[in-house]
Amino acid sequence: MSQKVVIIGSGVFGMSTALWMLQTEKDKYDVTILEKCETVPAPDAASTDINKIIRAGDYADPELSALSVEAVEMWKRPEWEGCYHESGVMCLSGSDPRGTQYVQESYKNCNALNLEPRAKNSSADIKGVFPPELVTGAFPDRVGYHNVTGGWAESGRSIEIGLRRVQELGGKILAGAEVVSFQKAKDGKTVTGVVLKDGRVIPADLVVVAAGAWTPGLLENPAVAARLPPIVASGQTVCIIQLTPEEAAIQSKVPVVFNLDNGFYIFPPTADGQVKMAIHNKGWTSSLGASAFGSNVSVPRTKLSSDADLGTLPAEAVHTIRAHLRDHYPELAKKPFADVRMCWYCDTVTGDWLVDYHPDFSNLFVATGCSGHAFKFAPNLGREVLALIERRPTQFTDRFSFAPTNPHGADYRGGEIREINLNELAGPTDLLPFGRPSRL
């Protein structure tokens, strides 16, 4: 008889895990994905975006570096329907010694994997990567390398494709199925089902919590009271500008530019001329959720939140992004932002993911802690999660556990985490090239 598996969350962890369960061994798992939103993929999920960086080897950690190179090769397979675009990635850093060290170690790992990264040791070297007709900033005091392997993927479309494949393999996806608590056996350690907001109970032999940034709010709420290591939902600022066809023709020749010190990154344009940029740092919290363990828990504020009419992004963060844009592409900085959003991560302390059985339950598994760098592994992430679900030892068993004995650290993100102030949110004029702060 198939094991009844309920996966909470239809993002990259949930989708990839379901895929690997269903395609690895027929009839072993009866998989149901529960999505709290009425629309699948969830419009406010981190993975439901126009694109994400696909780094190939660009990690200071050799294990993740190798895993990312494998993922890139898998992205090229027909089942992902051309979602991957190999524009290359340029990794840079400036005066921050930790960012510079990360870039140096990442460069070494790329060389070890025979990716042949091209060192950029001066501003002139960096500017030489761009087409001569494109106006760029001066890139003062910045160094790094250009990796011609890697680029970006259409993230929202990738999730749609993956979820469609889940259904084709026999998996079920329930939209509008928000989990609020668990049904437990008398021993208190066995979860027999999940309770939905509408009162329905979905029975389960195994529950996998893959709720991304909503994981802390779900597990730490008093109705569940499942303790967690120190993970937090943090929001990252994302802005988009719209190019004309003439601008897009030039801009399409550039790589993804990723600054490992200040966290600013920017993409080439999509097919419809949209250029996305964001800041990958420690981000912003929204500590409004109830917790069974003391202080409130950070819960995502998105365009679907009840108070979304107030806005979702701090005005300061929007202005910071424009300043970085001006440093990279000064002509683009003269254009208004066509769209903005807050991309919510589930952050761990080290940046390593949390993929392990919950120590207080026999059949509750947690697969989360993206820390802003899980999506690129969509093709092989579920394989690693499934191995740990099946208790097969891997190089990541201890590393991704609730209590790792030798924490590695996966990524570097500068800055300080800050609480969102609802009185300082971006308004319409903040999206303009020379706008002043105001509230929506």
VOGU-3710 file (C-alpha; in Angstrom, 3 decimals, decimal comma):
1> msqkvviigs> 0,000/0,000/0,000  1,285/3,460/-0,898  2,390/5,732/1,930  0,058/8,736/2,218  2,246/11,821/2,055  0,913/15,326/2,634  3,251/18,098/1,518  2,403/21,541/2,884  3,469/24,078/0,274  3,677/24,084/-3,521
11> gvfgmstalw> 6,899/26,068/-3,895  10,288/24,761/-4,942  10,798/22,423/-1,955  7,289/20,988/-2,163  7,219/20,668/-5,942  10,666/19,110/-6,302  10,136/16,683/-3,410  6,812/15,522/-4,853  8,393/15,035/-8,274  11,182/12,864/-6,950
21> mlqtekdkyd> 8,788/10,823/-4,813  6,526/10,089/-7,751  9,115/9,503/-10,450  11,584/7,406/-8,432  9,459/4,410/-7,495  5,945/3,886/-8,849  3,163/3,514/-6,257  5,495/3,874/-3,263  4,036/7,258/-2,359  0,521/8,692/-2,574
31> vtilekcetv> 1,325/12,417/-2,680  -0,978/15,348/-1,964  0,328/18,919/-2,064  -1,625/21,467/-0,035  -1,454/25,110/-1,088  -2,948/27,807/1,144  -3,663/30,133/-1,791  -6,633/29,701/-4,088  -4,245/30,032/-7,040  -1,439/27,573/-7,788
41> papdaastdi> 1,398/28,429/-7,918  0,858/30,816/-5,024  1,124/34,420/-6,297  3,041/35,554/-3,213  5,524/32,660/-2,991  9,219/33,442/-3,416  9,432/31,027/-6,350  6,498/32,627/-8,190  8,586/35,279/-9,856  9,661/36,223/-13,354
51> nkiiragdya> 13,155/34,806/-12,831  15,828/33,591/-10,439  19,614/33,413/-10,716  20,992/30,010/-11,693  24,531/29,903/-10,348  26,805/27,190/-11,741  29,535/26,574/-9,210  29,333/30,092/-7,771  29,535/29,021/-4,137  32,346/29,287/-1,614
61> dpelsalsve> 31,312/25,847/-0,363  32,558/23,016/-2,630  29,615/20,673/-1,925  26,985/23,186/-2,982  29,212/24,335/-5,823  29,228/20,823/-7,294  25,501/20,345/-6,659  24,720/23,592/-8,474  26,713/22,542/-11,549  24,752/19,291/-11,680
71> avemwkrpew> 21,515/21,273/-11,389  22,448/23,434/-14,383  22,938/20,353/-16,541  19,533/19,087/-15,419  17,924/22,459/-16,195  18,912/21,904/-19,825  16,768/18,764/-20,121  13,604/18,910/-22,252  11,230/18,476/-19,311  11,988/22,046/-18,164
81> egcyhesgvm> 10,774/23,385/-21,512  13,481/25,972/-22,063  13,042/27,809/-18,761  16,805/28,065/-18,323  18,729/30,876/-20,075  22,528/30,715/-20,086  23,487/34,385/-19,972  26,435/33,818/-17,658  26,871/35,328/-14,200  29,392/37,960/-13,104
91> clsgsdprgt> 30,207/37,773/-9,393  31,674/40,927/-7,863  32,702/42,377/-4,539  34,190/45,585/-3,220  35,475/46,693/0,162  33,627/44,118/2,296  36,276/41,500/3,191  33,725/38,734/3,718  32,144/39,355/0,333  35,565/39,432/-1,309
101> qyvqesyknc> 36,601/36,192/0,390  33,387/34,546/-0,787  34,055/35,581/-4,387  37,641/34,317/-4,178  36,604/30,921/-2,810  33,799/30,667/-5,340  36,263/31,419/-8,148  38,498/28,582/-6,922  35,585/26,148/-6,872  34,543/27,116/-10,391
111> nalnleprak> 38,086/26,452/-11,581  38,151/23,112/-9,790  34,958/22,158/-11,643  36,521/23,138/-15,001  34,104/26,001/-15,599  36,926/28,334/-16,659  35,756/31,508/-14,896  37,355/34,704/-16,184  38,952/36,865/-13,485  38,037/40,564/-13,491
121> nssadikgvf> 40,680/42,426/-11,499  39,866/46,024/-12,409  37,044/48,318/-13,371  38,206/48,153/-16,976  38,052/44,336/-16,907  34,494/44,459/-15,596  33,321/47,064/-18,108  34,819/44,960/-20,897  32,204/42,253/-20,310  29,397/44,562/-21,461
131> ppelvtgafp> 28,581/45,503/-25,068  30,353/48,743/-26,030  27,099/50,503/-26,934  25,759/50,054/-23,375  26,324/52,835/-20,853  27,498/51,359/-17,552  28,769/52,671/-14,263  32,465/52,895/-13,429  32,519/49,884/-11,045  35,178/51,567/-8,870
141> drvgyhnvtg> 37,205/49,345/-6,533  35,295/46,225/-7,576  36,782/42,878/-8,569  35,449/39,413/-9,253  34,976/37,032/-12,120  32,733/36,255/-15,075  31,342/32,718/-15,244  29,975/32,082/-18,736  28,116/29,037/-17,407  24,930/29,741/-15,456
151> gwaesgrsie> 22,416/32,503/-15,897  18,751/32,590/-14,970  15,517/30,619/-15,130  11,884/31,591/-15,522  10,953/30,686/-11,970  7,187/31,012/-11,976  6,888/29,056/-15,222  9,263/26,409/-13,869  7,050/25,832/-10,838  3,988/25,556/-13,084
161> iglrrvqelg> 5,776/22,967/-15,226  6,934/20,998/-12,205  3,480/20,956/-10,621  1,922/19,857/-13,891  4,377/16,959/-14,006  3,430/16,069/-10,415  -0,190/15,760/-11,493  0,724/13,764/-14,588  2,545/11,306/-12,321  -0,545/10,881/-10,145
171> gkilagaevv> 0,053/13,495/-7,465  -2,804/15,638/-6,184  -2,721/19,389/-5,568  -5,347/21,066/-3,389  -5,605/24,860/-3,638  -7,166/26,965/-0,900  -6,021/24,385/1,644  -4,489/26,394/4,476  -3,180/24,193/7,296  -3,832/25,546/10,795
181> sfqkakdgkt> -3,015/22,583/13,042  -2,164/18,883/13,168  -4,204/15,886/14,209  -2,127/13,656/16,475  -2,320/10,119/17,826  -2,587/9,476/21,557  1,185/9,254/21,877  1,408/12,923/20,891  4,314/12,166/18,568  2,532/10,761/15,531
191> vtgvvlkdgr> 0,779/13,131/13,162  -2,249/11,367/11,698  -3,486/14,270/9,593  -3,492/17,994/9,046  -6,406/20,271/9,910  -7,371/22,915/7,370  -8,778/26,355/8,063  -12,177/25,244/6,726  -12,261/22,341/9,193  -11,348/19,529/6,804
201> vipadlvvva> -8,844/16,929/7,978  -6,443/15,455/5,430  -5,113/12,095/6,698  -1,406/11,375/6,373  1,221/8,766/7,122  3,941/11,350/6,572  3,686/15,146/6,695  6,320/17,242/4,925  6,313/20,924/5,853  7,661/22,794/2,827
211> agawtpglle> 5,913/26,093/3,487  8,888/28,366/2,816  8,718/31,691/4,640  5,386/30,644/6,170  7,038/27,711/8,002  7,895/29,545/11,260  4,404/31,059/11,459  2,797/27,651/10,962  4,918/25,502/13,244  5,399/28,009/16,049
221> npavaarlpp> 1,787/29,111/16,272  0,105/27,988/19,534  -2,185/25,514/17,735  0,853/23,520/16,554  3,644/24,519/18,969  6,436/22,634/17,184  9,764/24,118/18,191  12,247/25,113/15,534  15,900/26,072/15,371  16,440/29,826/14,900
231> ivasgqtvci> 14,898/30,361/11,453  13,118/33,525/10,396  10,972/34,825/7,546  12,795/37,748/5,940  11,661/39,959/3,080  13,959/40,988/0,221  13,245/44,003/-1,979  12,542/43,323/-5,680  12,000/45,989/-8,361  11,287/45,706/-12,091
241> iqltpeeaai> 11,669/48,175/-14,948  10,183/47,923/-18,426  12,467/48,386/-21,427  11,633/49,457/-24,941  12,452/46,907/-27,664  15,498/48,979/-28,616  16,779/49,052/-25,034  16,113/45,334/-24,586  18,106/44,458/-27,729  21,228/45,974/-26,148
251> qskvpvvfnl> 20,571/44,902/-22,553  19,984/41,285/-23,589  23,731/40,937/-24,254  24,689/41,292/-20,583  25,199/38,596/-17,928  23,470/38,470/-14,577  25,499/40,762/-12,293  25,643/39,614/-8,672  27,418/41,631/-5,978  28,354/39,404/-3,054
261> dngfyifppt> 29,114/42,279/-0,682  26,110/44,615/-0,865  23,806/41,918/-2,284  22,557/43,878/-5,307  21,895/41,763/-8,383  20,328/42,483/-11,744  19,230/40,339/-14,687  19,223/40,652/-18,445  15,722/41,404/-19,787  13,031/38,788/-20,142
271> adgqvkmaih> 11,432/38,102/-23,531  8,943/40,924/-22,901  11,614/43,428/-21,902  11,362/43,350/-18,107  14,541/43,789/-16,070  14,401/42,574/-12,488  16,782/43,662/-9,756  16,900/42,922/-6,044  19,048/42,965/-2,933  20,181/39,681/-1,388
281> nkgwtsslga> 20,974/40,685/2,190  19,627/39,973/5,669  16,388/41,661/4,741  13,335/42,816/6,656  11,060/41,131/9,184  7,367/41,499/9,981  7,064/40,216/13,537  3,291/40,102/13,782  2,595/36,372/14,165  1,669/34,653/17,416
291> safgsnvsvp> 4,217/32,203/18,798  3,971/29,452/21,391  7,551/30,159/22,420  7,674/33,765/23,579  8,230/36,689/21,223  6,218/37,104/18,048  7,288/35,330/14,878  7,982/37,071/11,570  5,283/36,338/8,988  5,329/37,476/5,354
301> rtklssdadl> 3,542/40,680/4,373  2,656/40,329/0,695  0,236/41,639/-1,880  -2,247/39,077/-0,548  -2,031/40,281/3,065  -5,098/41,909/4,589  -3,272/45,242/4,940  -1,581/45,139/1,528  -3,186/48,475/0,630  -0,613/50,102/2,926
311> gtlpaeavht> 2,165/48,852/0,658  4,699/46,064/1,172  8,180/47,557/0,649  10,097/49,966/2,879  10,691/53,211/0,985  14,333/53,179/2,053  14,864/49,800/0,395  13,385/51,018/-2,902  15,673/54,052/-2,888  18,687/51,853/-2,139
321> irahlrdhyp> 17,910/49,656/-5,132  17,713/52,688/-7,401  21,090/53,901/-6,148  22,631/50,526/-6,990  20,932/50,571/-10,397  22,440/53,994/-11,075  25,897/52,610/-10,229  25,459/49,777/-12,750  23,272/51,114/-15,561  22,812/54,894/-15,151
331> elakkpfadv> 20,480/55,259/-18,127  18,113/52,579/-16,795  18,028/54,384/-13,445  16,176/57,197/-15,179  13,180/54,931/-15,767  10,335/54,382/-13,273  9,881/51,062/-11,548  7,044/49,248/-13,299  6,503/46,778/-10,455  7,827/46,017/-6,974
341> rmcwycdtvt> 7,382/43,153/-4,552  8,787/41,711/-1,375  10,316/38,273/-1,901  10,096/36,345/1,364  12,835/33,891/2,343  12,925/31,398/5,180  16,390/32,055/6,608  18,574/29,805/8,718  21,536/31,113/10,687  24,168/29,570/8,397
351> gdwlvdyhpd> 22,302/29,696/5,075  22,166/25,895/4,963  18,708/24,456/4,455  16,692/22,733/7,181  15,827/19,273/5,855  15,194/16,790/8,652  12,625/14,941/10,737  11,278/17,044/13,549  12,844/15,682/16,764  9,542/15,774/18,679
361> fsnlfvatgc> 7,529/13,796/16,114  7,942/10,428/14,437  6,537/11,333/11,020  6,809/15,101/10,678  9,494/16,153/8,208  10,601/19,745/7,621  12,040/20,844/4,253  12,617/24,580/4,325  15,197/27,250/5,092  15,781/28,269/1,477
371> sghafkfapn> 17,845/31,238/2,688  17,440/32,750/-0,746  19,385/30,191/-2,737  17,276/27,034/-3,149  15,418/27,668/-6,399  18,413/27,049/-8,654  18,397/23,452/-7,381  14,800/22,760/-8,442  15,808/19,834/-10,691  17,832/17,977/-8,024
381> lgrevlalie> 16,671/19,456/-4,702  13,895/16,880/-4,301  16,346/14,034/-4,723  18,349/15,275/-1,732  15,189/15,796/0,329  13,873/12,321/-0,541  17,131/10,676/0,494  16,826/12,247/3,938  13,134/11,351/4,186  14,092/7,737/3,486
391> rrptqftdrf> 16,905/8,026/6,050  19,613/7,274/3,506  22,897/8,878/4,662  24,186/11,654/2,398  26,841/14,351/2,587  24,068/16,664/3,800  22,553/14,496/6,574  24,216/16,297/9,463  24,552/19,609/7,696  20,820/20,046/7,050
401> sfaptnphga> 19,692/18,626/10,401  17,931/20,328/13,303  21,188/20,304/15,280  24,214/20,089/12,961  27,448/19,183/14,701  29,622/20,953/12,125  27,733/23,901/10,608  29,172/24,798/7,211  27,554/28,013/6,081  26,212/28,160/2,550
411> dyrggeirei> 26,062/31,782/1,533  27,102/35,271/2,542  24,592/38,070/3,045  25,625/41,415/4,462  23,676/44,109/6,236  21,506/43,945/9,317  18,045/42,437/9,583  15,452/45,142/10,280  11,784/45,289/11,196  9,363/46,784/8,669
421> nlnelagptd> 7,858/50,067/9,846  4,336/50,410/8,449  4,688/54,197/8,573  7,670/54,149/6,209  6,412/52,091/3,279  6,982/53,008/-0,345  4,271/54,860/-2,181  3,734/55,637/-5,880  6,229/58,503/-6,020  8,970/56,256/-4,646
431> llpfgrpsrl> 8,786/54,266/-7,865  9,730/57,298/-9,931  13,357/58,120/-10,776  13,439/61,166/-8,504  10,479/60,460/-6,253  10,171/61,364/-2,602  9,063/58,954/0,133  5,323/58,710/0,619  2,776/56,110/1,603  0,239/54,426/-0,598
//
